[in-house]
Amino acid sequence: MRSEGETMHVLVVDDEPSIRRLIEKELGGPRRRITAVGSAKEAQQIFSQETFDLVLLDMRLPDGNGLELLAQFQDLAPEVQVIILTGYGEVENAVQAMKLGAYDYIGKPYALERLDMVMEKAFQRTCLQRENRMLRHARSAQVTPNLVGHSSLLENIRFLIRKVAPAQVPVLITGESGTGKNVVARQIHELSDRRDQPLITKNCGTFQKDLLRSELFGYRKGAFTGANESYEGLLSIAHRGTMFLDEIGELSLEVQSALLRVLENKTFRRLGEKEEKRLDVRFICATNRNLQAEVEAGRFSEAMYHRLNVFNISMPPLRNRKDDIPALIEHFLGRLRPGERMARITDRALQCLMAYDWPGNIRELQNVLERGLILAEDDLITTRSLPQELTGQAVVETTVDRPFLPLKAVERQHILAVLQYVDGSRTRAAEILGIGRKTLYRKLQQLSLP
């Protein structure tokens, strides 16, 4: 939540001077510091120099594409929320941007009241994510992320995690963006013998080429101009722990070669040093690319691929595990507004969420639910609270759309909650539910539960 006196720093990227002046005049103030630029080049330069909480991004710029700029912002500062500013006829691109992680979109001409409200909500999310990151670093040895759901595909992922966690081999996690690859990496670390040591995470897409070697390997004081102090580097910090390299497919061949030597020799050398140091690090890598195809195209080292692909975990897309959607909805509704009364969702809205294919996977589901919470009335998410691409033009909310789940869905959620509470023990679950084990097994079968 936004604290008293906290200033929101907003970057406005729009090529129309009148729009920039309007936003600066009407939405700026003592608690909102607005920086406005008119081109992608200016936006890239200032975003790399200053820290922002929120970005208002026009889709059409004279020297760049809004979707490409969105990806760069997410790589540099994943916690910063981006609101898309879109004109008539550009809604399709705006929807695509939301699937890629944008917070929301506002159509031109702007309704300033709505833009003001969405900015406040987006800023709250930025603050919440930063607080969560700080909490994770402070309690990294105690916090274990969860894979939410009980589908057979997810149970197989849990089985693979339990088996590979005690081993020391590299793990390659593949799958579409937003499927939870980072959660799997954290669970492998937390279940390994290295759980009391650091888990160092780095998104390879955010590496600056000129600074890559120094950031990874570190350097000694005086190694180059500007090296006024020694820096350990990420590999040194990860010693005896785990190094998680997200989006490994983004690395250049030169960097892949350097990392391959580390993987094979278990040694590295800081810039400015002659002696190599021994390194005890367990590597976990993730990518949304098809690395085998990248190898064939000459963009990824074949030796590096085989060295990383010792143990592969392929994350299924959400469209292939829709049985987990009700559990994910309950999880996000409880997490997005901690300490407040949990919102409800109508059965028709739930049906819309179950029918959608979720190209943006779990991340898109979270974005849709957070948007739904903004538009909810009396803590009730209806089809009116959902984006049109989920509901379709023919869906109209009526009094038939009750704020209740079907009895079968309630029974399913209750049984899942009890099973989770007893760590999967069917005997204890049956005792708590007040039914026999045979009855429980029959219900598990009827409800398609594992």
N, C-alpha and C positions, 0 to 999 in steps of 0.2 A: 504494500500500500504506500501511497505517496505521503511522506512526512511533512509536517509544517515547515515552511521556509525552504523546501527543496526546489531547486530551479530545474526546469526542463529545458534541455538544449536541443533545438530542432533544426535540422537541415532541410531547406526547401529547394528542390531541384525542378525548375520550370523555366522554359525559354520565353514565356510571356512576362514582360516587366510589370504589366498591370496586375497580374495574378500575384507576383512576388510582393508588390507593394500592398495589395489588399490583405494578404496573410500577415505581413509584418505589422500593418496598422491595426487590424481588427483582432488578431489572435496573439500578438506579442504583448509583453508586459513585464512587470518586475519578476514574476516567477516563470516567465517563458522567454528564453533567449533564442531568437530566431536568426539563423544565418541563411541567406538566400543566394543561390547561384543560378546561372542560365544555361549551363552546358555540362555534358558528361565529364569533360576534361577537368573543369573547375571542381566538380563534385568529387572526383577521384582524388584530386590533390588535397583538398581541404579535409576529406574524410580520413585520409592517412595521417593528417597532422593533428587533428583535434578529436575529442571524444564527444559523441552525440548520443542522445537517448532515443531519438525518433527521427525518421526521414519521411518527408512528403515528396513522392517521386512521380514526375510526369512520365507517361509511357513514351511520348515522342519527343526526342531531343535532336537538335541540329547536327550533333556529332556522335550520336550513340543511341543504343536501344535500351529501353527501360528494363527489360528482362535481364539483359547482360549486366547492367549496373546493379540490379537487385542481387544477383549471384555474387558479385564482388563485395557488396556490403555485407552479405551473410557470411562470407568467408572471413572478412576482416573483423567483424564484430557480430557474432551470431545472436547476441542478446538484444541488439538494437532492432526495434520493430519498424517495419516499412509500410506506409499507407500509400496506395497507388492513387494518383490523380488521373482520371481518364475522361476523354471527351466522347461525344456521341459516335457510335460505331466502333469503339475500342473496347467494349465490355468483354468481348471474348479474350482479348489479351490480358485484361485485368483479372479475369477468372483464372487464366493460366498462371498468372503471377501468384495468386492465392494458393494454388496447388503447389507452387514452388516455395511457399513459406511466407508470402506477404501477409500482413495482419488483416487488412481490409482494403476496399477501394471506394472512392468517392467520385461520383460523376459530375461533370461540368454542365451547367453552372453550379457552383458549390452552394449548398445550404450550410452557412457558417455555423449554425447551432449544432448540426449533426457532425460536422468536421471537428468542432470543439469537443463534443462528447467522445468521439472515437479516439481523438488524440489523448484525452485523459485516460481512457481505458487502456490504450496501447502503452502509455507511459507506466501505468500500474503493472502491466505485464513485464516491461523491461526491468523495473525495480524488483519485482518478484523473482525473476530469473537470476538477477545479480545476487540477491540475497541467498537463493538456493545454491548458487555456485560457491559463495563464500562458506555456506554451511557445509557443503560437501567437502571442501578443502579442510575445514576445521575438524570434521568428523569422518574423514575418508576411511578410517579403519573400522568405523562402526556402521556406515550407511551402505546397504546393499540394495541396488536397484532391482525392480521386480519386472518379470515378464508376465503381463496380465492376460489371463485366459486359460482355458482348459481344452482347447481343440487337440486333436491327435497330432497335428503338425507341430504345435507348440510343445506338446509333451515330448516329442522326438528331439526338439531343440534342447529342452531341459536335460534329456538323457545324454546328449552329446556333450553338453557343458559339464555335467558331473563326471563324465569319463575323461575328458581332456584336461580339466582344471589341474589335477595333481601332476600331470606330465610337464615337461619343460620344453616341448617342441613348439615351434611357431604355429600360430593359428591364423587362417585367412577366413574372414567373415565376408560373404558376398550377399548381394541382394539390392533391391531397389532402394532409392532414397526414402527415408522415413519409416523403414521397417523395424528399427530398433537394434541396429548393429552395435551402437555404442553401449546399449544396455547389456547385450551379450558379452561384450568385452569386459565390462565392469564385473559381471557375475563370474566370469572365468577367473579374474584376478582375486575376487573376494573368496572364492572357493579353493584357491591354490595355496601352496605353502608360503607364498610371498605376500599374503594378505596384510601383514603388518608392515610391509615396505611400500614405498610410493607407487602409485599408478600415474604415469606421466602421459598425458593425452596431447596429441598435436594433429591438427588438420593439415595435411600436406598441401592442400590447395591454397593455404594462406602463407606458405613459405615465400619470402622475398628472395629471389635468386642470388642477389649480391650478398645477402646476409645468411644464406642457408647454412653454409659450413660452420660459421661462427655460432649460429643458434643451436645447431645439432651437436657439434663437437666441442664447442667452447674455444677459448683462446687465453693466452698469457698476456699479462700487462706488457705493452710495447710491441705486440705482435704486428700491429699495423697502425696507421695514423688514426688517432681517436680512441685507441684501446688504452684508456687511462687506468683501468682496473682489470684484473683477471676475471674471467667469466667461466663457470664450470661447464655450461652447455647442458642440453636436455639429456644426453646419454649419461653424463656423470650423475645427474640428479636421479636418474632411473636405476642406478647401480643397485643390484640385489632385488630390484623390484620389477615392474612391468612397464614396457613402452608400447603404448597404443597409437599406431599411425593410421589415422582415418584418411580415407580417400587416397590410398597409396598409389592408385593409378594416375594421379596428377603429377607425380615426380618425373623430372627429366631423366634421360638415360644416364647422364653424368652422375646425378645424385644416386640413382639406383645402383650404379657401380660401386660408389663409396659405401653405401649401406650393405651391399652384398659382401664386401670384405669384412665388415663388422660382424655380420651374421656367421660367416665361415670361420674367421680367425678369433672371434671373441676379444678383439683388441681394437683400440682407437687411439688417435693422437690429436691433442688440441693444437690449434694454430699457434705457431711460435715455439712448439716443443719438438724435441728430437726423439724422445723416448715414447714408445707406445705404452698404453695402460691396459691392464686386463679389465674386461667388462663382463659382469654377470647380470644379464638382462634377458627377460623373457619377452619376445616380440609377439604382439597381436596386431594384425593389419585388417583393414576393411576397405571395401570398394564397391561402388555401384556400377562399375564397368565390367565388361567381359574381358578379363585379362588374357584369356587364351586368344581371343580375337585381336587384342592389342599386340600380343607377341607376333602373331602372323602378319600384322600390319607394320611391324618394326618399331612400334612405339613403346614397347615394354620388353625388358631384358628377359630372354628365355631362362637364363640361369637364375635370375632373381625370382621369376615366377615359380620354378620348381622348388626353390629353396623355401619360399613362403607357403606353398601349397602342400605342406606336409599333412595338415589336418584342416579340412574345409568344412565350414558351417554355412549352409545356404539358407538365408532368411526368407520365408515365404511372404508374398505380398498379402495385404489385408483382404483383398478380394477372394483369396483362396482359403481364408480362415474366418469367414463371417460369423461363425458360432461364437467367436470371442468378442464381437462388437458390443453386446449388452454389458459384459464385464468391463470392457474398456470405457464405455460411457459412464458407468457407475464410478470407476476409478477417477476419471478426469473431472466429473462433476464434484467429487469430493475434494480433489486437489486444487482445482482452479480457484475455489473460494474457501480457503481453510478457515475454520472457526465460525463460519456462517452456516445457516440452514441450507441443507442440500437441495438443489433445484430438482424438479420433477420433469419428466418428458412424457408427452402424450403417446398413446399407442400408435396413432397414425404417423407422428414424427419419427417414432422408432422404426416403423415399417419403411419409411423413406431412407433412413440411415442404413437399414439392412439391405435395401435393394440397390444402393449405389455401389459402384465398383472401386472407388477410392484410389485413383491414380497417384495421389500424394501420400497414400498409406496412413499410418497412425498419426503422423504429423498433421496431415490434412484433417483428420477426424478431430484432433485437439483444437485446431483453428476454428472448425465449424462449430464445435461446442462452445468455445469461448465467445464467438460471435452470437451464438444462440442465447448465451447468458446475458449479453448486452440487450438483446431484443425481447427477452422473456418478460412476461407480465405475471406478477405475484409468484415469482420463482417457478413458472411453468413454461417450458420450452414447447412450442407448438410448431406446426408446419410453417406458420408465418415467420418464425424465428430462424428458419433455415434458408440457405441460398436457393435461388430458383432452379439451378441446375440439378438440385437434389429432389425437389418436389414436383417439377413439371408444371406447366401452365394450367393443367386440368385439375390440379389438387387445390381444393378450397376447404379451409377449416370450417367445421360445422360443430354444432352442439353434440353430434355423435362422437366427436373426437374427445374422448374422456381422458382426464389426467391420471389414468391408471394403466398398469401393465396387465396383459392377459394373465389368467390364473396359472397357466402352464409356465409363463415366463417368470412369475413370482416364485413358483415352486422350484424352478431350475436355479434361480439366483440364490434361494435359501439353501438348497442342498449344496451348491458350490461353496457358499460361505462357510457352512459347517465342515465340509471336507477340507477346506483350506485351514480352518481353525485346528483340526485334529491331524494336520499333516498327512491327509489322505487315508487315514485308518478307517476302513469300512465298518469295523466292529464298533469303534467309539462313535462314529457318525450315526450309526443305526440307533445306538443307545440314546444319544442326544435328541434325535428326531422322534423317538418313541415308536419305532417300527422294527420289524425283524430284518435280519440281513438279507433274506430272500426278497423281501419287499423292496429293500433298498436297491438291490441289484436289478430288479425288474424296472424300477423307476429310472435308474441310470441308463438302462437300455432304451426305455421309452423316450427319454429326453436327449438321447444321443450324447451322453456324457461318457468320458473315459472311465 
